[in-house]
Amino acid sequence: IAYKRIDKNYVVCVCGTSNSNNIWDLIFPVENIILSMDLDVAGIDATIKTLIHLAPIFDIKNIESVILPKGQDPYDVVTNDGGDALNNFYERRWHVGRIRPVQSRIEQLQRTIM
């Protein structure tokens, strides 16, 4: 709903904590993927889970993420701050490899595995 309000019409919404990786099979082929998960532990883990699933089948150089304020999802931003605020976050999205909490969580998981 939030992205539709800012005229982003090609959006697939899933619950990050129960993100079914089968959804990607339905939307391919695409050129780019833009994730928009919360920056809490569950959102970071959902981002990592998605990346692990996508890495063998999609060029992860073409995956970006919208970085939202902590504790807010897209609907919260639109409701509290308006469509321009969400669009501003959307336009300033980052490549997933540059998001420090994602990098930190990957490093933490790697230490746990080793």
C-alpha positions as CSV (number, residue, x, y, z in Angstrom):
1,I,0.0,0.0,0.0
2,A,2.8,2.4,0.9
3,Y,4.7,2.0,-2.3
4,K,1.5,2.2,-4.4
5,R,0.9,5.6,-2.7
6,I,4.2,6.9,-4.1
7,D,3.5,5.4,-7.6
8,K,5.8,2.4,-7.4
9,N,3.6,0.0,-9.2
10,Y,5.7,-3.1,-9.5
11,V,5.9,-4.2,-5.9
12,V,5.7,-7.6,-4.3
13,C,4.9,-7.6,-0.6
14,V,5.9,-10.4,1.7
15,C,6.3,-10.8,5.4
16,G,10.0,-10.7,6.0
17,T,10.1,-13.1,8.9
18,S,8.2,-15.7,7.0
19,N,9.5,-14.7,3.6
20,S,8.8,-17.6,1.2
21,N,11.6,-17.8,-1.2
22,N,9.2,-19.4,-3.7
23,I,7.9,-15.8,-4.4
24,W,11.0,-15.1,-6.4
25,D,10.2,-17.9,-8.9
26,L,7.0,-16.1,-9.7
27,I,8.5,-12.7,-10.5
28,F,11.6,-13.6,-12.5
29,P,12.9,-12.5,-14.9
30,V,13.6,-9.0,-13.5
31,E,16.6,-6.7,-13.9
32,N,16.7,-5.3,-10.4
33,I,15.4,-6.2,-6.9
34,I,14.8,-3.5,-4.3
35,L,14.3,-4.9,-0.8
36,S,12.6,-2.9,1.9
37,M,12.9,-4.6,5.2
38,D,12.9,-3.2,8.7
39,L,16.4,-2.7,10.2
40,D,15.6,-4.8,13.3
41,V,17.2,-8.2,13.8
42,A,14.3,-10.0,12.1
43,G,14.5,-7.6,9.1
44,I,18.2,-8.0,8.7
45,D,17.9,-11.8,9.0
46,A,15.1,-11.8,6.3
47,T,17.4,-9.7,4.1
48,I,20.2,-12.2,4.6
49,K,17.9,-15.2,4.0
50,T,16.7,-13.6,0.8
51,L,20.3,-12.9,-0.4
52,I,21.3,-16.5,0.4
53,H,18.4,-17.7,-1.7
54,L,19.0,-15.3,-4.6
55,A,22.8,-15.5,-4.8
56,P,22.8,-18.7,-7.0
57,I,20.1,-17.5,-9.3
58,F,20.4,-13.7,-9.5
59,D,23.3,-11.2,-9.9
60,I,23.3,-9.7,-6.4
61,K,25.0,-6.6,-7.7
62,N,21.5,-5.7,-8.8
63,I,20.0,-5.9,-5.4
64,E,19.4,-2.8,-3.4
65,S,17.6,-2.0,-0.2
66,V,15.6,0.9,1.1
67,I,16.9,2.0,4.5
68,L,14.1,3.1,6.7
69,P,14.2,4.6,10.2
70,K,14.6,1.9,12.9
71,G,11.3,0.4,13.9
72,Q,9.4,1.7,10.9
73,D,8.2,-0.1,7.8
74,P,7.1,1.6,4.6
75,Y,3.5,2.1,5.7
76,D,4.7,3.7,9.0
77,V,6.8,6.2,7.0
78,V,3.9,7.1,4.7
79,T,1.5,7.4,7.5
80,N,3.7,9.4,9.8
81,D,5.8,11.5,7.4
82,G,4.0,11.4,4.0
83,G,4.7,10.0,0.6
84,D,7.6,12.4,-0.1
85,A,9.5,11.0,2.9
86,L,9.1,7.4,1.7
87,N,10.0,8.4,-1.9
88,N,13.1,10.1,-0.5
89,F,14.2,6.9,1.3
90,Y,13.4,4.9,-1.9
91,E,15.5,7.2,-4.1
92,R,18.5,7.0,-1.6
93,R,18.5,3.1,-1.5
94,W,21.8,1.3,-1.0
95,H,23.4,-1.8,-2.5
96,V,22.8,-4.5,0.1
97,G,26.5,-5.1,0.5
98,R,27.0,-1.6,1.8
99,I,24.5,-1.9,4.7
100,R,26.5,-2.2,7.8
101,P,23.9,-4.0,9.9
102,V,23.6,-6.6,7.2
103,Q,27.4,-7.0,7.0
104,S,27.7,-7.3,10.8
105,R,25.0,-9.9,10.9
106,I,26.6,-11.9,8.1
107,E,30.0,-11.8,10.0
108,Q,28.2,-12.9,13.2
109,L,26.6,-15.8,11.5
110,Q,29.9,-16.8,9.9
111,R,31.6,-16.8,13.3
112,T,28.8,-19.0,14.6
113,I,29.1,-21.5,11.8
114,M,32.9,-21.8,12.0
